[in-house]
Amino acid sequence: MIWASGWRLASAVSNAGGLGIIGAGSMYPDVLREHLQKCKTATDKPFGVNVPLLYPDLDKHIQIIIEEGVKIVFTSAGNPKTWTNHFKQHGITVVHVVSSSKFALKAQDAGCDAVVAEGFEAGGHNGREETTTLVLIPAVCKAVSIPVIAAGGIATGRQMLATMVLGAEGVQIGTRFVASEEASSHYNFKQAVINAAEGDTQLSLKKLTPVRLLKNKFFQQVQEAEARGASPEELSLILGRARAKKGMYEGDLDEGELEIGQVSALLDDIKPAADIVREIMYEFELTLADPMKNANFKP
Ligand SMILES: Cc1cc2nc3c(=O)[nH]c(=O)nc-3n(C[C@H](O)[C@H](O)[C@H](O)COP(=O)(O)O)c2cc1C
């Protein structure tokens, strides 16, 4: 996750038994190298890197990932055909993020090892199809034979179990980890995330790249522009440069772009990533043991 998943969060998740992922999308190449090196020092467990395929300095990122010996890459926001073979030639496992069965099939055809199927609820950039996780997971599981990792709206063990009942083999969790101590996100943003209620996020900027945002002054500005029929060029001007950094990293809750998922409505505390992993796994195991009996268990 841009402006959230640096080496601190990724290594904390990996040390707790998950697969921590460094978000390369907000890092200059030299910053990415530094995060990879620090992550390798902070954990001896596997970790991955997310590479948005539209990143301008993409080839530099990829070179660094290979030089630093990264073993798992999650690609997103682009065509998986372009780089998957290259990664695989260097022995790297490739997982591509998709929002539909059609894109899942393309990822499978491109040789990806697995897909993340990310539903409409998710924080950050999102699919145009607006398919919710509950519908997307069985659809993608039916379409492809490679493993499917569910994402979008998952922050508890019961939600994790639900996606597995639908056919997922793993989960990718974003929003819950933004509200962790180790996320590099600004404290103001973390507070806003745990204060969010149902209906406080919405998919925005659909004429550019759809992204789920926390409703704030900037979001309202975009809404007003879209309502009067603003062109993509005008919307690009309103968005400007470094909005996401301003909001999520610098903590400007009015003027910044605040990417977060619907599941923020369920969160009420900022805690260490290891506690988050442990609590999710505890609730998962308990519910799995007797789903009906434990349905009302309060963690
Ligand atoms: C602040 C934020 C930044 C994100 N940045 C990225 C990114 O750079 N690349 C990407 O593939 N997904 C990104 N995502 C999506 C997450 O990787 C994940 O798929 C999503 O958050 C899952 O849904 P959830 O938020 O409901 O847990 C981001 C999500 C958030 C909340």
The ligand as a Tripos MOL2 file, in Angstrom:
@<TRIPOS>MOLECULE
LIG
   31    33     1     0     0
SMALL
NO_CHARGES

@<TRIPOS>ATOM
      1 C1         -3.8750    3.3040    1.5820 C.3       1 LIG1
      2 C2         -3.9320    2.1910    0.5710 C.ar      1 LIG1
      3 C3         -2.9850    2.1310   -0.4200 C.ar      1 LIG1
      4 C4         -3.0100    1.1040   -1.3560 C.ar      1 LIG1
      5 N1         -2.0360    1.0500   -2.3120 N.ar      1 LIG1
      6 C5         -1.9980    0.0270   -3.1800 C.ar      1 LIG1
      7 C6         -0.9420   -0.0880   -4.1330 C.ar      1 LIG1
      8 O1         -0.0420    0.7400   -4.1920 O.2       1 LIG1
      9 N2         -0.9590   -1.1680   -4.9850 N.ar      1 LIG1
     10 C7         -1.9490   -2.1160   -4.9350 C.ar      1 LIG1
     11 O2         -1.9010   -3.0730   -5.7040 O.2       1 LIG1
     12 N3         -2.9550   -2.0320   -4.0320 N.ar      1 LIG1
     13 C8         -2.9890   -1.0040   -3.1660 C.ar      1 LIG1
     14 N4         -4.0000   -0.9340   -2.2440 N.ar      1 LIG1
     15 C9         -4.9640   -2.0370   -2.1600 C.3       1 LIG1
     16 C10        -4.4860   -3.0820   -1.1450 C.3       1 LIG1
     17 O3         -3.3220   -3.6790   -1.5930 O.3       1 LIG1
     18 C11        -5.5400   -4.1690   -0.8820 C.3       1 LIG1
     19 O4         -5.7700   -4.9640   -2.0240 O.3       1 LIG1
     20 C12        -6.8480   -3.6020   -0.4210 C.3       1 LIG1
     21 O5         -6.6100   -2.6250    0.5530 O.3       1 LIG1
     22 C13        -7.7110   -4.7080    0.1550 C.3       1 LIG1
     23 O6         -8.9490   -4.2300    0.5760 O.3       1 LIG1
     24 P1         -9.2130   -3.6490    2.0680 P.3       1 LIG1
     25 O7         -8.7040   -2.2680    2.0420 O.co2     1 LIG1
     26 O8        -10.6940   -3.7070    2.1910 O.co2     1 LIG1
     27 O9         -8.4850   -4.5330    3.0300 O.co2     1 LIG1
     28 C14        -4.0130    0.1080   -1.3040 C.ar      1 LIG1
     29 C15        -4.9640    0.1610   -0.2850 C.ar      1 LIG1
     30 C16        -4.9400    1.1880    0.6470 C.ar      1 LIG1
     31 C17        -5.9670    1.2100    1.7350 C.3       1 LIG1
@<TRIPOS>BOND
     1     1     2 1
     2     2     3 ar
     3     2    30 ar
     4     3     4 ar
     5     4     5 ar
     6     4    28 ar
     7     5     6 ar
     8     6     7 ar
     9     6    13 1
    10     7     8 2
    11     7     9 ar
    12     9    10 ar
    13    10    11 2
    14    10    12 ar
    15    12    13 ar
    16    13    14 ar
    17    14    15 1
    18    14    28 ar
    19    15    16 1
    20    16    17 1
    21    16    18 1
    22    18    19 1
    23    18    20 1
    24    20    21 1
    25    20    22 1
    26    22    23 1
    27    23    24 1
    28    24    25 2
    29    24    26 1
    30    24    27 1
    31    28    29 ar
    32    29    30 ar
    33    30    31 1
@<TRIPOS>SUBSTRUCTURE
     1 LIG1         1 GROUP 0 **** ****
